[in-house]
Amino acid sequence: MNVMKLIYSIFYLSLFMICATSCGKEDSLVPNETQKNYFIISPDATDPVSVLRREFRERNEIHLLFNDTLCHEQQGTNTEGIPIWYTEILDLSYSLTSGGDELYLDYLTNQSEMKEGIHFIETYMIPRLASPLRPYSILLVNQLSENYYGTIRAIDYYLGYRCLALSVGNIAEMNEQEKRDFFSPIFGEIISKKINNVPAAVMEKFYTFSKEFYGKTYAAAGVPEDENYVYDYDKVYSRGLLRAYYNLFISADYDLSDYIEALFNTSEEEFKNKYAAYPIIGEKYDVLKQIIISDLGFIF
């Protein structure tokens, strides 16, 4: 027994010495150097495009881009003297949950077009967005296209994770109203993404009108069912909802989405005239509009 104890003691002592030696040889853990933010224009850059971008950032607290290459710079050479380049590309369609969309960019080619695009967004878009609603960056291009089920089609904008891309190649052909209308769906999408930041107690002011019906069948809500697949709009509108599935009331999320869509894609006069016989719809519209103004800082 004493011999076995001696053997075990020697074994554990040896194991301890090995671990101590190994730990002593490890390099100290130090944080890596903070990665450079290639959206930022160097104060030393004096070329006209860099100046445009830097001044825009100073005025609006938004990074401005004219192509999706954030940087392409040499970072030394290899052993054979061949330059080593580092390139960072803006992944416009980057998403935490998907592989992204297939997008195509046609860049602006001269400073006149760039300045016209800047004037466009500084006149019709940015003044209506409080700082928390503004995108991290804006990419102005001549034309933006996407692969839509195998067909390439032009689109006006793409709202990505860290960038809003805008197709501004035809703004010279727009009249005043068309320029204003251009941003309506963009505003609606921005608000849809930011509305979750509003406290639940505030949003309850909107939901309270119709919450007893959300997601319920007509039968569960004590409402007579439609017969012969004849849709009775009065049953839906009188409860503050803008649509329903057959004999099923929509969820709270769909309700909110419908009203945001109405706020940004239909004039207030047209909307309220359409639902004049249903005061509860007008009330919900006004409540949500005020929330968007007061709690998100949007300017209608």
DOTOR-434866 format. One record per atom (N, C-alpha, C): z, y, x. Coordinates in steps of 0.001 Angstrom, whole numbers, plus 524288, in hexadecimal, padded with zeros to 5 digits. Each point is the difference from the previous one (the first is absolute). Layout:
residues N
ZYX...
end
This chain:
residues 300
800007FB538034980000804AD7FCB780000804E08036D8032E7FFF6804348003C80499803657FABA800FB802937FD527FB9E801587FADA8008A8026D7FC2F8027B7FC31800287FE517FB197FC7D8023B7FC0D80117805CA7FF22804FE801617FFE6801568058A7FF5B7FDE18033E8047D800497FDD2804BF7FE07802C48049D7FA1C800C17FFA37FD4A7FBD37FE2C7FA51800587FF7C7FE7F8042C7FC02802AB800157FB7A7FEE5803E47FBF58011E80588801FA8043580099802F78015B80531802057FBCC8020B803A67FE2F7FC758037E7FBE08018B803AC7FB028015E7FD057FEB07FD007FBED7FB40800F67FCF280023805577FD60804518012D7FD5680058804FD7FD4080048804A3803B8802827FF3A804928002C80433803E17FA92801208021C7FD057FBDC800F47FAA2800AB801EC7FCA0802C67FBF18009F7FE707FB0A7FCF4802717FBD080143805C87FF9780508801548009080193805827FFB77FD99803268046D7FFFF7FDC5804BA7FDDE802C9804837FA23800E77FF667FD357FC127FDC87FA5A800937FF3A7FEEC8046C7FC33802F2800107FB957FF2F804177FC0E8013D8055A802288043E8005E802FB801808050E8022A7FBE7801FC803C67FDE17FC728033A7FBFB80189803BD7FB0F801C47FD447FE7D7FD187FBDC7FB488015B7FD19800878054B7FD7780483800F77FD9E800CE805037FD5C7FFEC80473803E4802067FEF7804B08002A80427803D87FAA78017B801EF7FC287FC567FFA77FAC280119801E27FC95802A77FBF7801C88003C7FAE47FCCE802627FBF27FFA4805DB800BC7FB738022B7FEC87FF57805A58003C80319802867FBA3801B3804BC800CA802BE802DE7FBF87FC5A8010D7FB728022C7FFAA7FB487FCDF801107FB617FFBC805DC7FF197FB638022C8006E7FF4E8059A7FF267FBAF800BD7FC058005E803E77FCAF7FBE7800DC7FC177FADE80191802767FBBA7FE377FDB77FAD780196801E57FF32805C47FF157FC9A80241802FE7FEAF805817FF507FDAA800D27FA8E801A88040B7FD687FE088011C7FAC77FA1480070800137FD7D7FD427FC5B7FA4E800037FFDF7FDF1805697FE997FBF480190802A37FDBB805207FF217FD9A800597FA97800C58046C7FD697FDB1800E87FAD87FAAF80293800CC7FBD47FCFB7FF267FAC5801F5801127FDCB8034B7FB98802F0800B57FBD67FE6B803B97FBFB800B6805A0801F2803A5800C0803908016680538801D27FC18801F28040E7FE37804CC7FF447FC5A80271803A9803118027C804707FE6D7FEE3804C1802A180243804877FF8F805F67FFE18042D802BF801517FFBA805BA800417FC3D801E6804387FE917FC898039D7FC6480174804337FA497FF7A7FE5B7FF037FD6D7FB7A7FA9B7FF337FE417FDD2805207FDDA7FBA5801B48022A7FDCA805137FE837FA967FF9D7FD827FDE77FB3F7FF607FAE47FF8D7FD88800718019A7FA437FBCF802077FDA580041802397FAB7802187FC4B7FBD47FE917FB0380038801CE7FC487FC05805DA7FF0D80082801DD7FF88804CD8059D7FF49800D28030F804B07FE187FDE0804A5800E180294804C17FE2480039800137FA0C7FBAC7FE887FD6E7FFED7FFAD7FA498043F7FC507FE0C800537FB7F80266803B97FC067FE46805A2801BC800EF800FE8024C8048F80552801AB8014C801CD8046B7FC657FC99803C27FF01801698045B7FC91800D27FE267FA637FCE77FC327FE53800AF7FDD87FAC28055A7FD757FF8B8017C7FD08803E7805237FD6F8000E80462804077FFBC7FF7180437802D780404804158000B800878029B7FAAB7FBA9800A07FD5080023802907FAD6802067FC6B7FBB37FE9D7FB0B8003F800C17FC8E7FB7D803927FB4E800DB801C17FF27804CD803597FB828013A7FD3C7FAD47FEC47FAEE7FFDE800C27FCD07FB557FF317FC607FF76804B27FF927FB54802107FC437FF1E804477FA7D7FFD47FDC17FC5280257802BD7FA918003C7FE4A7FC967FCD1803B27FC9E7FCC07FDB97FC7D7FCB4803107FA63800CA7FE327FC5D7FF2B803AF7FA6A800227FEAC7FD427FAE380167802DE7FC5C802627FE0C7FAAF800C3804B27FC63800727FF077FAF18000D8045A7FC507FFD9801A17FE06805687FE008026E8041E801C77FEB9805448043D803DB80188804D77FE25800308045280374801488003B80137805D07FE777FC45803307FFDB80112805A27FC6F7FC15802AF7FDC8801AC804677FCEF7FC9D80370800B48024480574803EC7FDF6802C4801548025A804FD8009D7FBD8804427FEAB801A2804BC800627FC6A80463805A87FF97801B8801BC7FB29800D0805587FF16801CE7FFFB7FCD68050D7FD278021D803D27FFDC7FD80805177FB2A7FCB1800C98001B7FCC38040E7FBAC7FC7B80148802347FAA2801477FCAF7FC107FFAC801BE7FAC38017D7FF537FF39805DC800EF7FB46801CE7FFCB7FEFB805A57FA92800B38024A7FC007FFE67FCA67FAA8800B1801D47FE1F805A77FF5B8039B803797FE6D7FEA18057B7FF677FD59801587FAE67FFDD7FC447FC6E7FD91800FF7FAEA803EA802C37FC6E7FE75804417FD6D803A6802F37FCAC802407FC9D7FB96804FF800DA7FEF6802A37FD7E7FB9E800BC804267FBC17FDE47FEEC7FB6680036803D57FBC8803BF7FE397FBB8802A7803DE7FDCD803427FEED7FB677FDA0802E97FB5B7FEEA7FD227FBCE7FDB6802557FB52803707FEB37FB4C80149803F47FD05802F17FF247FB227FCBB801EA7FB6F7FF037FC7E7FC547FCD68012F7FB6A8037B800867FB357FEE5803E17FCD1802C8800997FB137FE557FBA07FC4C803A57FCAA7FEA37FEDA7FBD17FC41800DE8023D7FA907FBF5802637FDEA80079802FB7FB2A801F47FCB77FB7A7FE3F7FB2E7FFB2801697FCB37FB8E8049A7FC7180131802E8801338042A804907FCD18015C803BD7FFA77FB6A801F17FB477FF12803BB7FF307FBC4804107FC11801C3804CB800AC7FE23804277FC57801457FF3B7FACD7FD357FCCB7FFF57FBEF7FF927FB5B7FCB67FA8B7FD9B7FFD07FC2C802788027F7FABE7FDD07FFBF7FD008012F804FA7FB6C7FDA48005D7FCC2800B28049C7FCF38050D7FFFF80020802DB7FBC47FD52804F67FFC17FA847FF997FDD47FDCA8047C7FEB47FAC78003A7FDCC7FBF9800F58044D7FB217FEC37FEC67FBB4800D3803AE7FD9F805597FEEB800F8803B0803947FE648056F7FF407FC0A8019A804287FCB0803D87FE937FC01802078038C8004F805ED8000C7FFD380238804B5800A3805A0800A87FB2380276802557FE48804457FD927FBC78033380222802788053C8016A8006F8012B8050D8030880471801CC7FD49805447FF108032A8040B7FFB07FDF58055A800197FDEE801108057A7FBB4802F1800657FD60800868050D8006B805638027A801C6803DF7FD20800628052F80269804C8802EB7FDFE8017A80405802DE804BC802F17FEC97FF98802F77FAD47FB5D8018E7FE907FF51802B27FB038019A7FC7A7FB737FE4B7FB138003E8017D7FC437FBED805E07FEFD8001B802327FFBA804A9805987FF128008380324804767FD9A7FE63804C580126802BF804917FDEE7FF7E800537FA147FB7A7FE8C7FE027FF31800007FA55803977FBF07FD698008D7FB7B80287803827FBFD7FDF6805A3801C78001F80185802A580428805528020B8006E80112803FA7FBB27FC53803857FF258009B803ED7FBE5800837FD637FAA57FD127FBE27FF2C8000A7FD1F7FB10805727FDDD7FED1802547FD42803C1805147FD9A7FEF380470803FD8001D7FF62804208031480422803FE8001C7FFDA8037A7FB267FBB17FFEA7FD3D7FF88803287FB48801767FCF37FB147FE2C7FB2A7FFA0800707FD157FB15803EA7FB7F80011801C87FE768048F803797FB768003D8057280143802138004C801B5804CA8050980071802B0803D3803AE7FD457FE528048B7FDEA803CF803767FD7C802DB7FD8F7FB597FDE97FBCD7FDD98026B7FD8B7FB71803C87FBA38016F800647FEDD80505803557FBC1801CA804988021480328804BB7FF117FE14804988013080322800097FC73804C4802F980157803ED7FFFD7FD27804EF800BA7FA147FF5D803A17FE1F7FCB4800B17FA507FF837FB4B7FD2D7FDB47FC83802D37FD6D7FB6A7FD947FD9A7FB3E80001803988003D802DE804287FB7180088803627FF267FB27803537FB1A7FE63800967FEF27FB5C803438014280118805AA8010D7FBD6802EB8012F800968058C7FB5280245802E47FB627FE4B7FE857FB3E801FF802797FB91800097FC0A7FC15803418011B7FB46800567FCCE7FB4E7FF498038D7FC907FC867FE6F7FB217FF0D802D57FB83802217FCBE7FD63803FD801F77FB82802467FD527FAFC7FD988022C7FCE07FDBC7FC847FB0F7FDA68019E7FB98801F97FC857FB417FF52801D77FB768018C7FCF37FF707FC8A7FB2E800767FAD3800E27FFB67FC587FBAA803597FB3980129802867FE257FBF1803607FB71800527FDDC7FBD47FC5E7FFA67FB36801EF7FDEA7FBB67FCD1803867FB418007A7FF937FC7C7FC34803047FB2E8001F7FC8F7FB6A7FE70801AA7FB71801A07FD6A7FB2C7FE6C802887FE337FAEF7FD278008F7FBBC8020C7FE9E7FADE7FD5A7FB077FE2D802B27FB92800F17FDF27FADD7FE867FA697FF2C802037FF3480161804FA7FAFA7FF148027C7FC1D8046F7FF9080165804177FD0A7FC958048B7FF6F8028B804BB8028D7FD18802C3803528020B804A9802857FF578049E7FC4C8044F802907FEB37FFBE804737FC71803278048D802267FE35804C37FED9802B2804B7801C5804DA800E67FCB680425801D880273804D28016D7FD45801BA80564801D8802F7802B57FCC1801AF8054F8014C804998001B803C4803597FC137FF9E804B78001C8033E8022C7FA88800B88038C7FF8E803C2802F27FB31800B9805718018D801DA803F47FE8E7FCFE805668014E801548027B7FB5C802B88007880068805338022A7FBC980313805C1800BD801158021E7FC7480339805987FFF680128801B9804F2802E27FCCD801C6803A38017E804AB802FA7FB9A8040D800437FC237FF767FCA37FBAB803B2800257FD308003F7FAC47FE71804A87FE827FCA1800DB7FB7C7FAA0801778020F7FC167FCBD7FEF87FAA480125801997FD1E802837FB7A7FD328042F801187FD2E802DE7FBF97FA468008E801737FCA17FEF57FC427FA65800BE800B27FEA0805847FE3E7FEAE80363803B67FF32805857FEBB7FA72801CE8012F7FC677FC6D800777FAAC80167801827FCF2802F57FBE3801AB7FF947FB0C7FCF3802927FBDD802F8804617FD46804048021D8027680310804087FD567FCE3805057FF297FC0B800F8803387FCCD804B07FF4E7FD0C7FFDD7FAD77FF437FB527FDDC7FD217FF667FB198038A8003B7FB348052680040800D2803AF7FFF77FBA2800E38057C7FDE6800CE800557FAD3801BC804FB7FDCD805FC800368002B8022C8043F7FE39805A3800D48005D803167FBB27FD3C7FE657FE9C7FB53802DA7FC137FD097FF897FAA0802877FB7A7FECE802097FF467FAF8802958036A7FF8C804DD800C48044D802B9803647FFF280498805AA7FEF17FE708019F802437FBAB805557FF0E7FE21800987FA5B7FE177FC1E7FE337FD1C8003C7FAC07FDC47FFCE7FBBE804317FDA98013C804737FF7A7FC2E804368054B7FDA88017F8041A803317FFCF805187FE46801E8803777FD967FBC97FE65800397FB178035B7FDFA7FBCB801877FA47800C67FC4D7FC70800E2801997FA8A800C9803387FF3E804F37FF1880341803EE8030B7FFA5804D58059E801847FEF0800BD804477FD2280548801A37FE9C802C77FBBF7FCDA7FD277FDA47FC51802507FBEA7FCCE801CF7FB65803407FCD97FE81803E9801717FB8D8034C8049A801598038780017804D0802028046E801AC8033F805087FFDF7FCD57FFD28021E7FB47804A98001B7FCA5801B07FA6D7FEA97FC467FC997FEF0801537FA937FEBB802ED7FD63804797FEA38015F804D6802957FDAC804878054E8027C8010F800AD804F37FE85804D1802D380138803FD800077FB897FE5F7FE807FB54803738006E7FB79804D67FC8C800907FFA47FBE780326804857FC8F800D080466802B0802F67FECE804798026880400802F2802CD803768032A7FC527FE57800817FB1E80318802F57FC31804A97FCAE7FE4D804B2802387FFD4804A37FCFE7FE6E7FF507FD7B7FAA4802347FB577FF737FF7E7FD127FB1B802268030C7FB5C80439802E9800EA8025E803077FBB77FC44804267FDFD7FCCA802188037E7FC2F803F07FE667FB897FD6B7FD057FE147FBA1801EC7FBAF7FD417FD6E801947FDEA7FAAB805087FF2A7FF33801D17FE157FAF37FEA0803D47FB9D7FF7B804F4801607FE7F803E27FC117FAA17FEC67FDB77FCB17FDB1803337FAD67FE707FE268003A7FAB87FD3D802A07FC3E8025E7FFFF7FAAF7FDEC802F27FF727FAD9803E6803607FF218036E7FF4A7FB7C7FD27800157FAC57FB88802A97FFB87FD208006C7FB167FE2E7FAA87FDFE7FE567FCA88039A7FD6C7FB1E7FE70802817FB1F80244804828007A80297802107FB94802F9801707FB517FCA380142800D07FB0B801757FB8F7FCAF7FB547FC8D7FEA67FB3E801D2801597FB4C7FCF77FEBE7FD5E7FD9C804CD80153801D5804B17FD497FE53804BA7FFEB7FA0B800927FB467FDE0800867FF577FA7E80117801347FC507FB92801278020C7FB7D8015E7FCAC7FB917FB407FEE37FC958002E7FB877FD767FC1C7FEF07FBFA80162803327FB377FC29800BE7FC9480124802C37FB20804797FD4E7FD207FFD67FADF7FFE0803F97FD0B7FD1F8056E800F280237800797FFEE8054880516800D08027980203805867FF197FC6A803BD7FF5180186805717FF158009C8013D7FA337FF3E7FC0A7FCB280083800D87FA667FB8B803107FDA37FB6F7FF928025B7FB68802D57FE1F7FC297FC0A7FD9E7FE07801037FB707FC367FC627FD9C7FB457FF418038A7FE597FB1E800917FB9F7FEDE803697FAD1801867FD737FC318015D8035A7FAC2801257FE0F7FD7C7FAF27FE2D7FCE2800687FC1B7FD767FB5E7FDDC7FA27800298010F7FDDB7FB4D8008C7FA567FF69800BE7FDFB80314804B18036C800AD803FF7FE88802A8804E77FE2E8059D7FF1B801DA802647FBC87FEE8805877FF05804618032F802807FEA7802FA803EE803E9802CA80310801D4804E27FD1780518800767FF2C802458046D7FD2A80237803E1803FA7FD07804108013B801AA803CB803E3804EF802E77FE64800C6800B67FAEF8048B802EB7FE30805127FD67801C6800177FAD48001F804B57FD358019F8015880120805B47FC0D800F580316800C68010A8059580130805C5800F17FCB18035E7FDF6800988059B800E18051E802157FDD4801AA7FE117FB89804CB801F77FD98804D97FE93803287FF747FC81803B5804527FE7E8036E7FF4E8023C8057C7FC79803A5800927FF63802CA804F57FCBC7FD43804077FD5D7FBCD7FE997FCBE7FD22803AA7FA47801417FF0F7FCE97FFC8804247FA7B8016E7FF977FC737FB4B7FF40802287FB4D800A27FCE87FB467FF29803B37FB5E7FF727FDE37FBAB7FE61802FC7FB237FFA47FC367FB7A80050802067FB74801717FCF37FB427FF7F800A97FE167FA647FCEE7FC367FE81800607FE237FAA0805897FE0C7FEDF802AF802CD7FC73805497FE9C7FE51803FD7FFCF804777FEF7802FA8042F803A48003D804628001A8058980234804938024B8004480086805388023C7FFEE7FFAD805F77FDC6803FE8027C7FF7D7FFF9805B28054B800D6802AB800167FF0B80523804C9800B580319800D8805BB8014D8049D8012F802118013B80556801997FC55801E1804507FE987FC81803A07FC84801828044E7FAA18019C7FDF67FDE37FD097FC527FAF0801527FDC380050805127FCDE8045A800CA7FD65800BB804CB7FCF67FFD8804C680393802ED7FFB78043F8000C80450803C87FA93800DF802417FD607FBCC801667FABC80067802307FC3C8029E7FC358006A7FEB97FB007FC888024D7FC0C800CE805DD7FF89804EA801AB8003F80115805987FF717FE708030A804E1800B97FDAD8049C7FE2C80294804CA7FA16800927FFDB7FD5B7FBE77FE4B7FA4E800327FF6A7FE708046C7FC63802BF8008D7FBAB7FEC6804247FC3F801048056780246804468008F802E08016580511802347FBEA80202803D77FD8D7FC74802E67FC8A801B5804347FA327FF447FEDE7FEBC7FD7F7FBB17FA7C7FF187FEF17FE41801CD7FA9A80383802677FD1B7FEAF8022D7FAE58029E8054F7FF8A7FD4C803CC7FDD5802718051D7FF5D804817FF977FC23803F280334800C58048D7FFDD7FC847FE79801267FA617FC74803B37FF487FE518015F7FABB7FD527FB5D7FD5D7FC897FD71802C97FD407FB807FDD2803C87FB987FEB4803AD7FEF88038A803BB7FBC97FF3180367801007FB2E80219804B17FFAB8039D801217FBAA7FD2C800677FACB7FB36801A2800117FCED800017FB2A7FF0E7FA6D7FE207FEE17FC89803A57FEF17FA927FE99804BA7FD6C7FD79804AC80148801F1804BC7FD737FE0D80376803BD7FCD97FD8D803D07FDA1802FE803FA7FD198034F7FD9F7FBA97FE517FBBD7FDD1802E07FD857FBAD804A87FCD0801EB800BE7FFAF805378043A7FCD58022C8033480352803C8803AA8030B7FDFB80301803B580339802CD7FD788049D801917FB197FF66802D17FD6D804377FCA37FF8D804E97FAF17FF667FF527FC727FFBD804827FFD58053A802C87FFB18043A7FD0C80014805318025E8050E8010D802E4804657FE317FDE18050E800C080294800377FD0D805297FE307FB1B7FFF68000F7FCE9804D37FC7C802798041E7FBA3801F47FE5D7FC58802A180384802B8804A6802A4802A4803327FCEE802A2804A4802128047B7FE85803A7802EF7FBF87FE93804677FE4F8033F7FE117FE208054F7FBF77FCC08000D7FE027FDFF804F47FDA28045B8034A7FD40803847FD927FDB580464802D88044680331802AE80448800F17FD4E8043F8030E80242802A57FD14804778007C7FADF7FF87802357FCDE804427FC9780071804DA7FAEB7FFA07FF407FC5F8004980467800388055C8029E800CF803FF7FCE680074805508022780534800B1802D38043F7FEB07FD4A805418013180209801B87FC558044C7FEE47FAEF7FF7D8021D7FC38803A87FC387FE55804447FAF4800E57FF397FC2E7FEA8804027FD6B804CC8026B800438045E7FD517FDE4804D2802437FA29800B67FF577FDC17FD5D7FC197FA70800BE7FF197FF20804F47FCC37FBC4802BE801267FEAF804C47FD1E7FB247FEF17FCAC800C0800137FAE97FB957FF1C7FC687FCA5804F07FFA1
end
